[in-house]
Amino acid sequence: MAPGADKTGLRFLPSGATLHKLSALLTLVLLIGIFAFTSPAFLSVNNGLTVLLQTSVIALLAIGMTMVIITGGIDLSVGSVLALSGVVAGLLIKAGLPVYPAMMAGVIAGGLCGFANGLIITKMRITPFVATLGMMLIARGLALQLTGAAPISRLGDAFGQLGNGALFRVVEMQANGFPKVIFPGIPYPAILLLIMALVGAYLLNKRQVGRHIFSVGSNEEAAHLSGVNVHRTKIWAYTASGALAGLAGMVLMSRLSTVQPNEGVMYELDAIAASVIGGASLMGGVGSISGSMIGAFIIGVLRNGLNMAGTSAFIQQIIIGIVVIVAVYIDQVRNKT
């Protein structure tokens, strides 16, 4: 019987996972302290908002990725689905549809991609790695084909509101006619991320679908014998991952104020890294939304701090890769104890 398992063989979040999450939180605090010491500008309000905005997209992807990983699967398609969702929204706006209904259609398009992933994995019995790899290529190809690999611009000021707007922002006009920001406000992407994280945590910890997700990832056969609809649970997790990828696409494209069909490349790896660093087990059955949020901010703070220190993007990739390997190794050690 697996560590932390009950008599049915179903394993839920063990104390070791909580310890992993706490160590990740301490790592985040340590990184903030180190970068604050090396660069006084790191703790400025503007830089803090930059980190928050940069991390929000990866964190939204990580929420869906965590649900998929807990089922024992993986979703390699989220970066491409993000781009396709943005393209769908952009084309609909160009066709005359109002901005927010078009954005909702983009999120739905992402959810449909995730739903297709779930069907392929459960009904065709293709492994999640191969199924979502195929969807990654399909979604990226569609995004490039529909746009001719060219960006979609001139989408109107309303399109940029979600990614660039803020709640309670206070701006004062100066005597010279230029605006002065008194209080930058709370960015809309941060508010959206908080809402999605709370909803995700509630579903995983308080609702039946969350218990089923943990059950399927812990012991699929035992979950089936216990009356859990394994196929429906997996389809739900992949659909949620696709919809959140679509939502992340809306945030990212809105920030850019332009739809870029090439956006989202390698974002799936950042989402996986955030989940694993935050304590999700690639073996399935273990993970939490709060841990994944910590993992996402570790990546965001690490990238931002290294950028401010003048570290090349290539070295940053190496460092993040090492962090992921260490996190997976810790997970393996935890599963053996």
C-alpha positions, 0 to 999 in steps of 0.5 A, a space after each residue: 500500500 502506498 504511503 498515506 493510503 487508506 484501506 481502499 488503496 487511495 492515496 491523498 495528500 500526505 504530510 510529506 507533500 505539505 512539507 514540500 510546499 512549505 520548503 517551496 514557500 521558504 525558497 520563494 522568501 529566500 529568493 526574494 531576500 537575495 534579489 532584494 539584497 543584490 538589487 534595491 529596485 527589486 522590491 519597488 512597487 513597479 517591479 512587484 507589479 511586473 513580476 505579478 503580471 509576468 507570473 499570472 499567465 504561467 500561474 493560470 496554466 499551472 492551475 489546470 496543469 496541476 489538476 491534470 498531473 494529479 490524475 497521473 497525466 500531463 498536458 503538453 498542449 497548453 502553450 499552443 492552445 493559449 495561442 489558438 484561443 487568442 487567435 480565435 478571439 482576435 479573428 472574431 473581433 475582426 469579424 465584428 463581435 464585441 470584445 468580451 464575447 469574443 474573449 469568452 469564445 476564445 476560452 471556450 475554444 481552449 476548453 474544447 481542445 482540452 475536451 478533445 484531449 480527454 476524449 483521445 486519452 480515455 476513449 482511444 486509450 492513447 497515453 497523455 504524453 502522445 495525445 497532448 503532444 499531438 494537440 500541441 502540434 494541431 493547435 499551433 498549426 491551426 493558429 499559424 494557418 488561420 493568421 498566415 503566421 502574422 499578428 492580428 492588431 488594431 483590436 481596439 482599446 477594450 481588448 487591452 483592458 483585461 491585461 493592462 487595466 487595474 482596480 482602484 488605479 488613481 491617476 492625476 493630471 499634472 499642470 503640464 498636461 501629462 498624467 501622473 500615477 498616484 496609485 497603480 492599482 491592483 492589476 486585473 490579471 492578478 485579481 483574475 488569478 486569485 479568483 481562479 486559484 480560489 475556485 480551483 482549490 475549492 473544487 479540489 478540496 471541497 467538491 466531489 470532482 476534486 476527491 475523484 481527481 485525487 482518487 484517479 491519480 492515486 489508484 485508478 483501478 481502486 477508484 473505478 471499483 469504488 464507483 468513480 467514473 474515471 473517464 469522466 474525471 479525466 475528461 473534466 481535468 483536461 477540459 479545465 486545463 484547456 479552458 484555463 489555457 484559453 483564459 491565460 491566452 486572453 490575459 497574455 494577448 490583452 497585455 500585448 494588445 495584439 494577437 500573436 500566433 507564435 506566443 506560448 512556446 514552451 509555456 507548457 514546460 513552465 506550467 509543469 515546472 510550477 506544479 512540480 516545484 509546488 509539490 505536485 507528483 508526476 506519479 499522480 495523486 498528490 498536488 495542490 493549487 496553493 503549492 503550484 502558485 508558489 511554484 509559479 512565483 518561484 519561477 517568476 521571481 527567479 526570472 525577474 531577479 536574474 534579468 535585473 542581474 543581467 543574466 542571459 536568458 540561456 543561463 536562466 533556462 539552465 538554472 530553472 532546469 536544475 530547479 525542476 530536476 531537484 524538485 522531481 528528485 525530492 518528489 521521488 525520494 518522498 514517494 519512496 519514504 
